[in-house]
Amino acid sequence: MVGALTRLFGTQHLELAEDVVQETLLKAMRDWPYHGVPDQPAAWLHRVAKNQAIDQLRRKSRGVELLKENAALLRSEWTLSGTVSEAFAEDLIADDQLRMLFACCHPSIPQEQQLALALRTLCGFSVPEIARAFVTNEESINKRLYRAREAFRALGRVEFPPAAEVPLRLKPVLATVYLLFNEGYNSTEHQDLIREDLIEEALRLGDMLVRHPLTARSEVKALLALMLFHAARSEARLDADGAIILLADQDRSCWDRQLIGLAEGYLQEAVKGEEVSTYHIEAAIAGIHCHAPSFEETDWITIILLYDRLLALVPNAIVRFNRAIAIGRAHGAAEGLKALDAVEGLNTSHLYHAARGDALRELTRLEEARSAYSTGLRLTKSAVEGALLRRKLEELSNTPQR
C-alpha cells in the first residue's frame, strides 16, 4: 500500500503514504470486528487509504495542484491495486512493492542508504533490526535513513527503471530481498525465531524476479535457490516448545525435499551463466548441507574451499566467521577457535561469542566457555536464542573439567 500510494502521489509524499497506511489499518482493526470483513478487503483498504491521502492533500495548496494533475488516475478505486493504470508500461513488473524496491535502489542514493530505506519502508524492519543486519549501531542507521529519505523525496515519480538501468539496480534489490529473508529465518526482535510471513514474502519477490524477462538473471536464480535451501529446513529448527534445535541435532527427515529439489533446479540454471556471484557460492554451501546424509557426513572441506572463494568476493567478518565454524568442524575445536579469534569486528555479535563458547567447551576450557556464553546472552535480543544460551550455561556444570 505504501508503494502504491507513493507511486500515485510521488516520492515527496512518502511520509504521507506511511501515515495514511497506518491510519487505514487501524481503522480496519476497529471497524471489521463490528461490521464484518468486507467482501473485497484489499479493495477496501486501497479505497480508504486513497481517500485519506486525498483528504490530507486537499488541505495543502500544492496538494490541490497534485490532485488536479492526477485526476484521471484518481477516478478509479482500483488504480492503487495496479489493475488500471495506463501510466505504466504493460511489460514492466506490476507489483508495486517490487517497483518501489527498484525506486529505493536509485543510483543517486548511496547503496547502504538504499538498503536501509527499502528495509524500513517496504519490509517493515525496525531500526534495531536494520542495525543488526548491517552489524552497526542504531544511531548510524537513523542517520542513513534520514539522508536516504531526503534523497528519495527528490526523485519525483516512482517508475520502474528502463531496461538498460535494471542491472545497475538489481544488486541492492537482491540484497534487500535476502536481508528480508534472513530476518524471517532468524528474527532478531520478534518473539518468534522464525517468521514465516517474511520468508514467504522474500520467496514471493524472488519468484517474481526470476519470472520477469528483465530480471531473470543467473544471480537471481542463485539467490532464490539459496533461500529455498534454507526454507526447506525451517520445520526442523524448533521443537514443540519453540526451542532451537541445532543443525547437528535436527531430524533431516523433516526437511522439505520438494523445496530442496526446487532449489537444486534453480541452482543448476544459475550455474549456466558466465557470472559467479556470492549467491552462487552461498547456495552451493547450503546445498551441501541439505544433501548431507547426516551432520557428521557433511563435506566440511568443500565448504571451507567455498568460503575461501566467497572471501575473495566479499572479504568481510561474517564470511570469516562462518569459515571459522567450518574449520572447527573439519579440523577440530582448537583450529576452529584459532580461526574465530582471528576474526575482527564481531565483538557485539552474540553468535560470535556463542561459537567461541562452543569451541571452548569442546576443549574443556569451561570458565572461558562460561564467560563467552554469558557475553552472548547479554548481547542477544532474541528470547529463543537467549534460552539456548542459558541452556548451554546450565550444561557446563555437567561437563567434566580436564
C-alpha positions as CSV (number, residue, x, y, z in Angstrom):
1,M,0.0,0.0,0.0
2,V,2.9,2.4,0.8
3,G,4.3,1.5,-2.6
4,A,1.1,2.1,-4.4
5,L,0.4,5.5,-2.7
6,T,3.9,6.7,-3.4
7,R,3.7,5.6,-7.0
8,L,0.5,7.6,-7.3
9,F,1.4,10.8,-5.4
10,G,5.1,10.9,-5.8
11,T,8.2,10.3,-3.7
12,Q,7.9,13.7,-1.9
13,H,4.8,12.2,-0.2
14,L,6.4,9.1,1.2
15,E,5.7,10.0,4.8
16,L,2.1,10.9,3.9
17,A,1.8,7.4,2.4
18,E,3.2,5.7,5.5
19,D,1.0,7.7,7.9
20,V,-2.1,7.0,5.8
21,V,-1.5,3.3,5.6
22,Q,-1.1,3.1,9.4
23,E,-4.4,5.0,9.9
24,T,-6.1,2.8,7.4
25,L,-5.0,-0.4,9.0
26,L,-6.0,0.9,12.5
27,K,-9.5,1.8,11.0
28,A,-9.8,-1.7,9.7
29,M,-8.9,-3.2,13.1
30,R,-11.5,-1.0,14.7
31,D,-14.3,-1.5,12.1
32,W,-14.1,-5.0,10.8
33,P,-14.7,-6.8,14.1
34,Y,-18.0,-5.0,14.4
35,H,-19.2,-4.6,10.8
36,G,-17.6,-7.7,9.4
37,V,-14.7,-8.2,6.9
38,P,-15.6,-6.6,3.5
39,D,-16.2,-8.8,0.5
40,Q,-13.0,-7.4,-1.1
41,P,-10.7,-6.5,1.8
42,A,-7.8,-5.3,-0.4
43,A,-10.1,-3.0,-2.4
44,W,-11.5,-1.6,0.9
45,L,-8.0,-0.9,2.2
46,H,-6.9,0.7,-1.0
47,R,-10.0,2.9,-1.3
48,V,-9.8,4.1,2.3
49,A,-6.1,4.8,2.1
50,K,-6.5,6.7,-1.2
51,N,-9.4,8.8,0.2
52,Q,-7.5,9.6,3.4
53,A,-4.5,10.7,1.3
54,I,-6.7,12.9,-0.9
55,D,-8.3,14.5,2.1
56,Q,-4.9,15.4,3.6
57,L,-3.7,16.7,0.3
58,R,-6.7,18.9,-0.2
59,R,-5.7,20.9,2.9
60,K,-2.4,21.9,1.2
61,S,-2.1,24.3,-1.8
62,R,0.5,22.1,-3.5
63,G,-1.7,19.1,-2.7
64,V,-4.6,20.6,-4.6
65,E,-2.3,21.0,-7.7
66,L,-1.2,17.4,-7.4
67,L,-4.8,16.2,-7.3
68,K,-5.6,18.1,-10.5
69,E,-2.5,16.6,-12.2
70,N,-3.6,13.1,-11.3
71,A,-7.4,13.5,-11.8
72,A,-7.7,10.7,-14.4
73,L,-5.8,8.2,-12.2
74,L,-7.8,9.0,-9.1
75,R,-11.2,8.3,-10.6
76,S,-10.7,4.6,-10.3
77,E,-10.9,2.8,-6.9
78,W,-8.7,0.1,-8.4
79,T,-5.9,2.4,-9.5
80,L,-3.9,1.7,-6.4
81,S,-4.1,-2.1,-6.9
82,G,-2.3,-1.8,-10.2
83,T,-5.1,-3.2,-12.3
84,V,-6.0,0.1,-14.0
85,S,-3.0,2.3,-14.9
86,E,-2.2,3.4,-18.4
87,A,0.6,5.5,-17.0
88,F,2.9,2.4,-16.7
89,A,4.0,0.1,-19.5
90,E,2.4,-3.3,-19.5
91,D,5.8,-5.1,-19.9
92,L,7.0,-3.8,-16.5
93,I,6.7,-5.6,-13.2
94,A,3.2,-4.8,-12.0
95,D,3.8,-5.4,-8.3
96,D,4.0,-2.1,-6.5
97,Q,6.3,-3.3,-3.8
98,L,8.9,-4.6,-6.3
99,R,8.5,-1.3,-8.2
100,M,9.2,0.6,-5.0
101,L,12.2,-1.6,-4.3
102,F,13.8,-0.6,-7.6
103,A,12.9,3.0,-6.9
104,C,14.5,2.9,-3.5
105,C,17.6,1.5,-5.1
106,H,18.1,4.5,-7.3
107,P,21.8,5.1,-8.3
108,S,21.6,8.7,-6.9
109,I,21.2,7.2,-3.4
110,P,24.3,5.5,-1.8
111,Q,23.8,1.7,-1.6
112,E,23.8,1.5,2.2
113,Q,21.1,4.1,2.3
114,Q,19.2,2.3,-0.4
115,L,19.1,-0.9,1.6
116,A,18.1,0.9,4.8
117,L,15.3,2.8,3.2
118,A,13.9,-0.3,1.4
119,L,14.0,-2.4,4.6
120,R,12.4,0.3,6.7
121,T,9.8,1.5,4.2
122,L,8.8,-1.7,2.3
123,C,9.8,-4.6,4.5
124,G,8.6,-3.1,7.9
125,F,12.0,-3.5,9.6
126,S,12.6,-1.7,12.9
127,V,15.8,0.4,13.3
128,P,17.3,-2.2,15.6
129,E,16.6,-5.0,13.0
130,I,18.3,-3.0,10.3
131,A,21.3,-2.2,12.6
132,R,21.7,-5.9,13.3
133,A,21.5,-6.7,9.6
134,F,24.4,-4.3,8.9
135,V,26.3,-5.1,12.1
136,T,26.3,-1.5,13.2
137,N,24.5,0.7,15.8
138,E,21.1,2.3,15.7
139,E,22.4,5.9,15.5
140,S,24.2,5.2,12.3
141,I,21.0,3.6,10.8
142,N,18.9,6.6,11.8
143,K,21.4,8.9,10.0
144,R,21.3,6.7,6.9
145,L,17.5,6.7,6.9
146,Y,17.3,10.5,7.2
147,R,19.7,11.1,4.3
148,A,18.0,8.4,2.2
149,R,14.6,9.9,2.7
150,E,15.8,13.3,1.7
151,A,17.3,11.9,-1.5
152,F,14.2,9.8,-2.2
153,R,11.9,12.8,-2.0
154,A,13.7,14.5,-4.8
155,L,13.1,11.6,-7.2
156,G,9.5,12.5,-8.1
157,R,7.5,9.7,-9.7
158,V,8.1,6.1,-8.7
159,E,8.8,4.5,-12.0
160,F,10.2,1.1,-12.9
161,P,13.7,1.8,-14.4
162,P,14.3,1.4,-18.1
163,A,15.7,-2.0,-19.2
164,A,19.2,-0.6,-19.5
165,E,19.2,0.5,-15.9
166,V,17.8,-2.7,-14.3
167,P,21.2,-4.4,-14.0
168,L,22.6,-1.4,-12.1
169,R,19.8,-1.5,-9.5
170,L,19.5,-5.3,-9.3
171,K,22.3,-5.8,-6.8
172,P,20.8,-3.7,-4.0
173,V,17.3,-5.1,-4.8
174,L,18.6,-8.7,-4.3
175,A,20.5,-7.6,-1.1
176,T,17.2,-6.2,0.3
177,V,15.3,-9.4,-0.6
178,Y,18.0,-11.5,1.1
179,L,18.0,-9.4,4.2
180,L,14.3,-9.7,4.4
181,F,14.6,-13.5,4.1
182,N,17.3,-13.6,6.8
183,E,15.2,-11.7,9.3
184,G,12.4,-14.1,8.7
185,Y,14.7,-17.1,9.0
186,N,16.4,-15.9,12.2
187,S,14.4,-13.0,13.7
188,T,16.3,-10.6,16.0
189,E,13.5,-8.7,17.6
190,H,10.3,-10.7,17.2
191,Q,9.2,-13.2,19.9
192,D,9.4,-16.0,17.3
193,L,12.7,-17.1,15.9
194,I,11.2,-18.0,12.6
195,R,8.8,-15.5,10.9
196,E,7.1,-17.4,8.1
197,D,5.5,-14.2,6.8
198,L,8.9,-12.6,6.0
199,I,10.2,-15.8,4.5
200,E,7.2,-16.2,2.2
201,E,7.4,-12.5,1.2
202,A,11.1,-12.8,0.3
203,L,10.4,-16.0,-1.7
204,R,7.5,-14.3,-3.5
205,L,9.7,-11.4,-4.5
206,G,12.4,-13.7,-5.6
207,D,9.9,-15.7,-7.7
208,M,8.7,-12.5,-9.4
209,L,12.3,-11.5,-10.2
210,V,13.0,-14.9,-11.7
211,R,9.9,-14.9,-13.8
212,H,10.4,-11.4,-15.3
213,P,12.5,-11.3,-18.5
214,L,14.4,-8.2,-17.4
215,T,15.5,-9.7,-14.1
216,A,15.7,-13.4,-14.8
217,R,19.5,-13.4,-14.4
218,S,21.8,-16.1,-13.0
219,E,22.4,-14.3,-9.7
220,V,18.6,-14.0,-9.2
221,K,18.2,-17.7,-9.7
222,A,21.1,-18.4,-7.4
223,L,19.5,-16.2,-4.6
224,L,16.2,-18.0,-5.0
225,A,17.9,-21.4,-4.8
226,L,19.8,-20.2,-1.6
227,M,16.6,-19.1,0.1
228,L,14.7,-22.3,-0.9
229,F,17.6,-24.5,0.5
230,H,17.3,-22.6,3.8
231,A,13.5,-22.5,3.9
232,A,13.4,-26.3,3.4
233,R,15.0,-26.8,6.8
234,S,12.6,-24.5,8.7
235,E,10.3,-27.2,10.1
236,A,13.2,-29.0,11.8
237,R,14.7,-25.9,13.5
238,L,12.4,-25.7,16.5
239,D,10.9,-28.3,18.9
240,A,7.3,-28.5,20.0
241,D,8.0,-25.9,22.8
242,G,9.6,-23.5,20.3
243,A,13.2,-24.1,21.5
244,I,16.0,-24.1,19.0
245,I,17.2,-27.4,17.6
246,L,20.8,-27.0,16.3
247,L,21.8,-28.3,12.9
248,A,23.7,-31.3,14.3
249,D,20.5,-32.5,16.2
250,Q,17.9,-31.8,13.5
251,D,15.7,-34.6,12.2
252,R,16.6,-34.5,8.5
253,S,13.5,-36.5,7.5
254,C,11.5,-33.3,8.4
255,W,13.4,-31.3,5.8
256,D,11.2,-30.4,2.8
257,R,12.6,-32.5,0.0
258,Q,10.3,-30.8,-2.6
259,L,11.8,-27.4,-1.8
260,I,15.3,-28.8,-1.9
261,G,14.6,-30.3,-5.3
262,L,13.2,-26.9,-6.5
263,A,16.3,-25.1,-5.1
264,E,18.6,-27.6,-6.9
265,G,16.8,-26.9,-10.1
266,Y,17.3,-23.1,-9.8
267,L,20.9,-23.6,-8.8
268,Q,21.6,-25.7,-11.9
269,E,20.0,-23.0,-14.0
270,A,22.1,-20.4,-12.3
271,V,25.4,-22.1,-12.9
272,K,24.8,-22.0,-16.7
273,G,25.5,-18.3,-16.7
274,E,29.0,-16.9,-17.0
275,E,29.0,-14.8,-13.8
276,V,29.6,-16.3,-10.4
277,S,28.0,-14.2,-7.6
278,T,28.1,-14.5,-3.9
279,Y,24.6,-16.1,-4.1
280,H,26.0,-18.9,-6.3
281,I,28.6,-19.8,-3.7
282,E,26.3,-19.5,-0.7
283,A,23.7,-21.6,-2.5
284,A,26.3,-24.2,-3.1
285,I,27.2,-24.3,0.6
286,A,23.5,-24.5,1.6
287,G,23.1,-27.3,-1.0
288,I,25.9,-29.3,0.6
289,H,24.2,-29.1,4.0
290,C,20.8,-30.1,2.5
291,H,22.2,-33.1,0.7
292,A,24.5,-34.4,3.5
293,P,23.0,-37.7,4.9
294,S,24.0,-36.6,8.4
295,F,25.8,-33.8,10.2
296,E,28.9,-36.0,10.7
297,E,29.0,-36.8,6.9
298,T,28.8,-33.1,5.9
299,D,31.6,-32.3,3.4
300,W,33.2,-29.6,5.5
301,I,36.4,-29.5,3.4
302,T,34.5,-28.4,0.3
303,I,32.6,-25.9,2.4
304,I,35.8,-24.4,3.6
305,L,37.0,-24.1,0.0
306,L,33.8,-22.4,-1.0
307,Y,34.2,-19.9,1.9
308,D,37.7,-19.2,0.6
309,R,36.2,-18.4,-2.8
310,L,33.5,-16.3,-1.1
311,L,36.1,-14.3,0.8
312,A,37.8,-13.4,-2.4
313,L,34.5,-11.7,-3.4
314,V,33.4,-10.3,-0.1
315,P,36.2,-10.2,2.5
316,N,34.1,-9.3,5.5
317,A,33.8,-10.5,9.1
318,I,30.7,-12.6,8.6
319,V,32.2,-14.7,5.9
320,R,35.4,-15.2,8.0
321,F,33.2,-16.2,11.0
322,N,31.3,-18.8,9.0
323,R,34.6,-20.1,7.5
324,A,36.0,-20.4,11.1
325,I,33.0,-22.5,12.1
326,A,33.6,-24.9,9.1
327,I,37.3,-25.1,10.1
328,G,36.3,-26.2,13.6
329,R,34.1,-28.9,12.1
330,A,36.7,-30.2,9.7
331,H,39.9,-29.8,11.8
332,G,38.8,-29.8,15.4
333,A,37.9,-27.3,18.1
334,A,41.4,-25.9,18.6
335,E,41.8,-24.9,14.9
336,G,38.3,-23.6,14.9
337,L,38.9,-21.4,18.0
338,K,42.1,-20.1,16.4
339,A,40.2,-19.1,13.3
340,L,37.5,-17.5,15.4
341,D,40.0,-15.4,17.4
342,A,41.4,-14.1,14.2
343,V,38.0,-12.6,13.2
344,E,37.7,-8.9,13.9
345,G,34.6,-6.7,14.1
346,L,32.1,-9.1,15.7
347,N,32.6,-8.3,19.4
348,T,28.9,-7.1,19.5
349,S,27.6,-10.3,17.9
350,H,26.0,-12.8,20.2
351,L,26.5,-15.5,17.6
352,Y,30.3,-14.9,17.6
353,H,30.6,-15.3,21.4
354,A,28.3,-18.4,21.3
355,A,30.5,-20.0,18.7
356,R,33.6,-19.3,20.8
357,G,31.8,-20.8,23.8
358,D,31.1,-24.0,21.9
359,A,34.8,-24.3,20.9
360,L,36.0,-23.6,24.4
361,R,33.6,-26.1,25.9
362,E,34.7,-28.8,23.5
363,L,38.3,-28.0,24.6
364,T,37.0,-28.3,28.3
365,R,38.1,-24.7,29.0
366,L,34.9,-24.3,31.0
367,E,35.4,-21.0,32.7
368,E,36.3,-19.3,29.4
369,A,33.3,-21.0,27.8
370,R,31.0,-19.7,30.5
371,S,32.3,-16.2,30.0
372,A,31.8,-16.4,26.3
373,Y,28.2,-17.8,26.6
374,S,27.4,-15.1,29.2
375,T,28.6,-12.4,26.9
376,G,26.5,-13.8,24.1
377,L,23.5,-13.9,26.4
378,R,23.9,-10.3,27.3
379,L,24.1,-9.2,23.7
380,T,21.2,-11.2,22.2
381,K,17.7,-9.6,21.9
382,S,16.1,-12.9,20.9
383,A,14.3,-14.7,23.7
384,V,14.6,-18.0,21.9
385,E,18.4,-17.6,21.3
386,G,18.7,-16.4,24.9
387,A,17.1,-19.6,26.1
388,L,19.5,-21.6,24.1
389,L,22.5,-19.8,25.6
390,R,21.1,-20.3,29.1
391,R,20.7,-24.0,28.4
392,K,24.3,-24.2,27.3
393,L,25.4,-22.4,30.5
394,E,23.5,-25.0,32.6
395,E,25.1,-27.8,30.6
396,L,28.6,-26.6,31.5
397,S,28.1,-27.7,35.1
398,N,27.7,-31.3,33.9
399,T,30.8,-31.2,31.7
400,P,33.9,-32.7,33.5
401,Q,36.9,-30.4,33.9
402,R,40.0,-31.8,32.3
